[in-house]
Amino acid sequence: MSENRSTGWTAYYDATADRPPRRTLVEALARFPAVPGVRQAVDLGSGDGRDTIELLRRGWAVLAIDSEPRALERLRARPDLPAAAKLETLCQRFEEASWPEADLVNASFALPLCPPERFPALWARIVAALKPGGRFAGQLYGPRDGWAGRPGMTHHDRAAVEHLLDGLEAEILEEEESDAVTPRGQPKHWHIFHVVARRGGGFVRRARREDLSRISEIRLAVRENRLLDPGSITEAEVTWFLDNPGFWVWEEHGVVLGFSAADPRNGSVWALFVDPAQEGRGIGRALFATACDVLRVAGHDSATLNTSEGTRAARFYHAQGWREIGRSSKGELILQSEL
């Protein structure tokens, strides 16, 4: 961390020290019903705790993630930090960090700082981490924002924001444009999307033997990358995936709607399929993020997969940043991506 960068963030924290929690966070919290127990939140780009403190004050357990050590030092030293705060901190860039399943992922004015090439994977992990009924709260920047075009920043037009929210219920989606100043006092044109979005009743879990008949139904029902020879998948292969990390399903209201399988032995995504009637809801994106996480935890820094050329699946993988590195013996694309 350079001294100039550290000094710049210190000035930002000083300028925002007395400000209240962001409205998107407060609105998201108001939408959670009262239940016994402790809810889990992840605060991405937490800074010195403007939003984290509000969560802790309301009894939430919080993992605060920020790449600036001084920000987390300031958070832990805040005089308004509750005495019994259930706080964990992680000093790491959020696109490189891992976090647990959560009731709320908060990212106030933080996600635009993610480089464009890493944003799709980051967003998939955010969605995959949300528990059923969980929420995302935060901001995205639009293409007319004064910082559009800056290296290392991501901006989205409205259509792209709405695409990100496929499979989520957008409880707040407000677009704002204004000329104002930054917390450091610099004039700026702001183009912001304020978002609170809720995940429905589906969730990712480990596959079980009793899921196999439904998994087979989905595999045989897909319209692309069709399985021409069901006998080519052996019982031994399926059993291995059931007995080892890597085989996951999306369950919703007691029904499996999709599945993924990652092979930590060779760093490949072995399968990713969704019931054709449920496509476009973000199920595949969540299962894909889980598969990649399995490989990352296994120690792989890149992954491969095979898919047919010209398919919706191929377009999905290319949009996630995967690149072609060859062809299989069956003529399928072999794609690779850094994890």
N, C-alpha and C positions, 0 to 999 in steps of 0.2 A: 504494500500500500504506500503510495507516494505521500510526502508530507503535504503537498498542495492539495491533493484529493482529500486527505484527512481534514485539513483546515477548512476546505470548502464545505464538507458535510457538517463540521462543528458549527460553522456559521448558520447553516440551515437549521440545525437542531436548536440553536439559540433563538432563532427568529420564530420558531413554531412551538417553543416550549410551553406556552400557556394556552395553546389552542385546544378546543374540545375535541372529542372523538369525531371522526368523519360521519357525515349523515348516512352514508350507505351502510356503515356498520350498525349504527343505532337503529335504522330501519330493519335491517336483517334480524337483529336481536329481538325486536318487537314482534316478529313473526313466529318465533319459536314458542310453542305452548309450554306452560309450566309443568315440569315433570320432576320426580325425585332423582337424585344422583347428580353426578358432575359431567357436564358436557365438555368435549375436546375441541379446541380451536387451534388453527395454525395461522400465524400472522406473518405473511411473506413480505420482506422489506419492512420490518417492524420499526426501524429507526430506534429512537430512544423511548418508544412505548406509548405514543399518543393514543393509539387504539388498544394496545395490549393492556394498559392499565384499566380501561373501561371493562374489558372482558374479565380481568381478574377481580375487579370490584364487584362484578355480578356473579362471582363464584365459579367461573369457567376455569378449566385447566388450559394453559396456553403454551405452545411451542413457538417462540419468537425467533425468526430467522432473518439475519441481516449479514451482509458481507463486511460491515464496518465494525471493528472491535470496539471503538469508542462509543458507538451507538448503544451496544449491549451493555457496556460498562455504565453508561448513563442510566439505562433502564434499570439495572440492578441497584443503582444508588438513589433512585427517585424517592423522595420523602413520602409520596403518596402510594408507594408500593404496599399493598395489603400485607399485614403481618403473616397471614397463613396462605400467602399466594402460592398457587400450584403452577409455578413458572419454570419452564426449561428454555434455555437459549442455545442457539446454534449459529456460529460465525461462519457463514458460507454463502456463496451466491445461490440464490434460490433455484436457478435452473440446474444446479449441480447437486442440490441437497435432496435428502430423502426425508419423508415425514409420514406419520401414521395416518390411518383412517380417521376422519374428523367430521364433526357435526357442522363445522364452519371453516372455510378457507377464506381469509381476509387478505386483500392485497390492495391497499389504498395507495393509488398513484404510483405503484411499483412495477406492474407488469410491462408498461412501455419501455422500461430499461432493459428488458430481455432482448438479446440480438434476434433478428428476424429468423435466422436459420434454426434457432433453438426454441422458438415460441411454440410450434405445433406440439412438440413432445412435452413441453412444460404444461401447456393447457390440457393435454390428454391426462397427465398425471394429476392435475388439480381435480378434474372431473372424476377420475377413477378413485381419488381419495375420499370423495364425499360419501358419507353414509346415506342410506335411504332417508329422504326428508332433510338431508343436509343442504347447506347453502354456500354459494360463493358471493362475496361482496367486494366490490372494488371498482377501479376505473380503467378504461382503455382510451388511447388518444386517437383522434381522427386525422384524416389526411390533410386538413387545413390548419392543423396545429402549427404554431410557430417553430416547433422543434422537428417537424417532419423533414426527413432527409438526413438527420444527424446519424453518423455511423453508430451502429450498435443499438439503435432504438427501433421499436416496432410500432407501426400505426395501422389502423384498420378503418375502412369505410363502413357505413352502416350495414351493407349487405354482408360483409365479412364478419361483423359482430353478431349479426343474427345467425349466421352459419355456425359460429362458435357455440351459440346457445341451443343448437339443435339437440333435442333430447333432454333439455332442462326447461323448467317453467320460469320464464322471465317475469319476476314480480315487479321489478323496476328496470326500465331501460329508457334512460333520459339522455338526450343529446343536448349539449350546451356549447355555445360559442360566445366568447366575450373577449374584450381587450382589457387586460388588467396587468398586474405585476406578479413576479415570482416571489416566494418568501424571502429571497435575497434582494428584492427591490428592483429587479430588472423588468422593463416592459415586455409583454408577451401577448400574442394572440393565442387563446386557449380554445381547443376543439376537443371536447371530452365526452365520453360515454360513461354515465354512471350506471352501474349494474348491480342488481341483487337477483340471483337466480337460484331456484330450488331444484334439487334432484328428486325425481319421483321415487316410486317404491321399489325399483330394481337395485340389485347389488351384485358385486363380483364375489365369488367364493370358490374354494377348491372343489374340483370335480369329485364325484363319488361313483362307486360302481353302479348304483341304482340310476344314475343319470345316463348310462350308456345307450339305452334304447332311444331316448330323446335326442341325444347327440347324433346318433346314426340317422334319425329322421331329418335333422337339420342338414347334415352333410349331404344326404341324397336329394334334398329339396332345393339346394342352391342353384342359381341360374348360370353362374360362371365358375370356372375351375372345378367342373363337375368330376365326380369320382367315377371313372369308366369301369374300373375293376375293383369292386368292394373287397375282393379277396386279397388285394395287394397290401391291405393293412392287417397285420397279424395280431392275434390275441396277445402275444408276448409284448409287442410294441405298446399296445393300449395298457396292459398291466403295468409296464414299466412307468408310464406317465402317471398312472393312478398312484403308484407307490412312491413317487419322487416329486419334488417341487416342479411346477410348470404347467399343470393341467387345471384350467379354470373355466367356470361357467358364469353366465349372467342369469340370475334367477329373479323373476318378478311375479308376485302373487302366486308363488309355488310352482311356476312353470319356467323351465330352462329355455331361454330365447337365443343363446349364442354360446360359443365356446372358443377358447384359444389354448394352444399348447406350445410351450417353449422348451427346447432341449438344452439344458446346461452343459451337456457333454461336448457339444460342438458349437454352441453359440447360435443356434438357428431358431427361428419361429417356425414350428412344424405345422401349425394349423391356426386359422382364424376364420370362423364362419358364423354368420348370423342368420336366423330365420328370415327368409326374404320378405315376409310380411312386416318385419320389425326394422327394416333398414332405414337409415337416415335419422335415427334417434340418439346416436352417440354410443350405442352399445358396443359396436366394433372398436371404436376409438378407446373406450375404457378397457376392453379386453386386451387390445394391442399394447396399451401402456403397461398393463400388468405383466404381459409376456416379456416385454423389454426390461422391466424391473427385475424379473426372475434372472435373466441373463446377466444384468448388471451386478446383482448381488452375488452371482456365481463367479464373478471376476472377469467377465468379458468386457472389453472396451469397444467392441463392435459386434454387429449381428448380421446374419444373412437370412434370406427367405426366397422361395420360388413362387412365381405366379404367372398366369397366362398373360400374354401381351394384349394390349388394347382393351382390357377389362376395367370395370369400375374399381376393382381391387387394385389394379396396377396404378390407376390414377390416384387412388387414396394414398398408396405408399409413396409415390413420387411427390405428392403434396406434403408428406411428412418429412421429405428430405432424403429418401432412399434413392440410391443411384444404381444403374445397371453395371454389373461387373462381368457378365457372361451369360451363357445359355446352358440349360441342363440337357441331359441326353434325350429328354422328351421335348426339347425346344422351348421350355419355359424360360422366362426371364429369371436370372439370378440377381437379386438386389442386395445391397449392403448399406448399412448406416452406422455411424458412430453412436454409441450409447451415452 
